Amino acid sequence: MVVEPIFPLAGKRIFVAGHRGMVGAAVMRILAKRGLATLAAGRDVVDLERQEAVERYFEAERPEVVILAAAHVGGIVANSTYPRDFIFKNMMIAANVIDAAHKFGTRKLVFLGSSCIYPKFAEQPIREEALLSGVLEATNEPYAVAKIAGIKLAESYRRQFGSDFISLMPTNLYGLGDNYHPENSHVIAGLIRRFHEAREAGHREVVIWGTGTPRREFLFVDDLAEACLHCLEHYSDRLHLNVGTGEDLTIADLAREIANVVGFTGELVFDTSRPDGTPRKLLDVSRIRALGWQARTPLREGLRMAYADFLAGGGRNH
């Protein structure tokens, strides 16, 4: 049964904020597949951290739909090393874009957060109602606080002005165009690079940070892009929605999957002196599934596509 959209995207001018990042680029791919009209502007055209620049761009372009995928992102090391950057830059981006969307007549906006907004020891799987119910994971608290502010900002414009602004909270992402920096990458991209380099150098072992016991959920980035468009067309409410697969696995099992895809046959050594982060993080995705969306890319297939992209030089900080 096909459910007609409550807000069809066909014919709308859609601005993808952060179109050069992994998420934004995936959104652009899906929009192109559907033949939808897009607006995109790099930092050389509009610096999203500067209010005047953002307002000038919105006044000139008047986007009808905004997909706010721009963010300053990184892994545990980056979050710990540059906490000011993670809270300040992300708060500025959210405030400037959401306010400009309101001022210049954007009809619909989707703000993209992160599952790190939830308390460290939230009940699993994590429901949307868990927001602000406990202490955050310390290693990425500045980033999480900025994303929580973005959610509440979008919600507040809806409450005060009736703006049709929604928020989506994706789980851990991976895929085409990821960041493969040796220190500032997320777990899948970091492990892809580490296993690849170990295989090329003929090393017999690869060191994995932590105990390998934390459980994580991973979503292929193009699936998130599909979710963005689906929710823009089919959802309108103040409550943010979780976006994930509804399945998780241990970091140790993930590492073995990646080693298999990359072709590394040596030993995995776990460095227990390194932090594990949150013990488990699995999202309850029943609400978004009730809207007719669910992830379509199996983990192994997604890892194969990500590794092929890495080999082709499609990522950053190769």
Buried (B, 14 or more C-beta within 10 A) or exposed (E): EEEEBEBEBEEBBBBBBBBBBBBBBBBBBBBEEEEBBBBBBEEEEBBBBEBEBBBEBBEEBEBBBBBBBBBBBBBBBBBBEBBEBBBBBBBBBBBBBBBBBBEBEBBBBBBBBBBBBBBBEBEBBBBBEBBEEEEBBEBBBBBBBBBBBBBBBBBBBBEEEEBBBBBBBBBBBBBBBBBBBEEBBBBBBBBBBBBBBBBEEEBEEBEBBBBBEBBBBBBBBBBBBBBBBBBBBBBBEBEBBBBBBBBBBBBBBBBBBBBBBBEBEBEBEBEEEBBBBBEBBBBBBEBBEEBEBBBEBEBEEBBBBBBEBBEEEBBBEE
